[in-house]
Amino acid sequence: MNHFLYQTSLVKKILDTARDGGIHTFMGTGQRVNRGFMAFMRKLANKLNDLSKKNEEVLNFLESIPEWTEFNSNILSVINLLESKPLASDPRKKEVPTSSGDDYFDLIYKLKDVKTRV
């Protein structure tokens, strides 16, 4: 566990990727594209959160990093909420209202705002 947490710098890489927004800009053309590993990084972050609920050493390590707490509460939770929403609705089913009252585009704007502050 020591090697996994301290020597691989996995948490730092996850935070750096989130800070960059997952966008890569080509130097020659200026074209911007999404990095393909953002979903994988999100899954790793979620697995670390799950592991921190079961292992006190992981929990203490993550709590010692202030950026992780901010990332977890502001960015990762919004991304998870967006990813959990259906892409389309079945017209035969009634629309289920969301508990928070936020629609999809409000969540996207909130996420962009949080990323620009980080």
Secondary structure, DSSP 4 states (H G I P E B T S, - for coil): -HIIIIIS-HHHHHHHHHHHTTEEE-TTT--EEE-TTHHHHHHHHHHHHHHHHH-HHHHHHHHT-HHHHHIIIIIIHHHHHHHHS-SS--TTSPPPPPSS---HHHHHHHHHHHHHH-
